């Protein structure tokens, strides 16, 4: 059986190599697979997901502190609704911001420090993934302050725009909701193009970053649509059996797919 399986695999490999020589799309798929393995994009995608999660938490803490300082404790509820944060997490955030007058100052200072720290770590992993995708080594992999600042600001703006668009979909009708999905894809496209521009790359041509930006925008928008409309009903049906495990699996899977898609976008730029 093992020999038979090896023969089938060899024939499939020969068939694919013939197709690669005849048709460019097959060759592109083969190059993407090879470069993806060489750059360890799967491992780096998991690292991106972890640091993206920590960065989102940091930005949420900073935003909560700023809103409490400017608008008072009542503004936190609006922030939680806009970000679609509910349940025990929302209750803990709301309770933490109403305990004392010094909580807001602590949230601002701690959130700012945490945002800068996690943002730099997030940028370092993105830079390493981009450099590996383009085959860069040495000094080209360094994470500069300008690079970290650009990535932190752009991802923060992307998160804010995503929250606003989620709010529009909640209060709007079918037409407004449909338009918001096209707006989401456009925002992700522009933001990821700018992030890719700030990272190490093997080409100074801006057009070299368009394929990855298109891939990331379409795939992440589709992932968000799946997470918001299809998955919640599935989790609700299985909650009696799995409890909170289903929600945890969904969140972890979502973050991993986000990181994996970002790594794939960087590799796709280099391959194209």
Secondary structure, DSSP 8 states (H G I E B T S, - for coil): -HHHHHHHHHHHHHHHHHHHHH-HHHHHHHHHHHHHHHTTHHHHHHHHHHHHHHHHHHHHHHHHHHHHHHH-THHHHHHHHHTT--HHHHHHHHHHTTS-TTHHHHHHHHHHHHHHHHHHHHHHHHHHHHHHHHT--GGGG---HHHHHHHHHHHHHHHHHHHHHHHHHHHS-HHHHHHHHHHHHHHHHHHHHHHHHHS--S---GGGGHHHHHHHHHHHHHHHHIIIIIHHHHHHHHHHHHTTHHHHHHHHHHHHHHHHHHHHHHHHHHH-
